[in-house]
Amino acid sequence: MKLINLLPRDGEAYYHGNILETATADLYLDQCISELSWEHDRAFMFGKEIVTQRKMAWYADKPVSYTYSGYTRTALMWPDFLRRIKQRVESSSGDIFNSCLCNFYSSGDEGMGWHSDGEKELVEDGAIGSLTLGSARKFSFKHKITGERLSLSLEHGSLLIMKGRTQKNWLHSLPKTKKSTDPRVNLTFRQMRF
């Protein structure tokens, strides 16, 4: 099946749909929630420390450091089940990843504002594979210059790949919603410069 680029210009985003059967996605969701080393994310904004409701964990091939939002984190080594998920994402996308930034949203009351993933540690124009486990949520793109917007629903067990000039030209967000009270885990597989 040929995938269609969702972005009209200045980047590439491909929605693969569900790459995991429901029972497998359910199992991985439970394992992620119970076995990953979650901690509340922290960021420096306007000279103040912000502690988010959302929790995060970071895993990689090596215990390297990664700095974003004014904080440096050190990667943990892959648990076996997360390595298996990574292999599934790689076989579905054709891209190779060496790290994963994991996000845990306990309900629709937690989200992520407009941002792009442009940290210097990321491979320039490299792929980011976003696997959704749990509650389906709206995911939005906004062009940095034109303000053009588009959104899609990321379903349980589905994969979105962003690559090329996407991070330079587009912002993305996970809006908060009252429609979902169920948890969501988002695994963002990345290509880091080690």
KASULNOR-V446367 format. One record per helix or strand. SS is the DSSP state (a for helix, b for strand). FROM is the first residue (numbers start at 1). TO is the last residue. Records with the same first field share a line. If there is no record, write none. Layout:
SS: FROM-TO  FROM-TO
//
This chain:
b: 12-18  39-45  48-60  65-68  71-74  76-77  99-105  112-115  122-122  128-134  137-143  149-154  158-163  170-174  184-190  192-192
a: 22-35  80-93  166-169
//
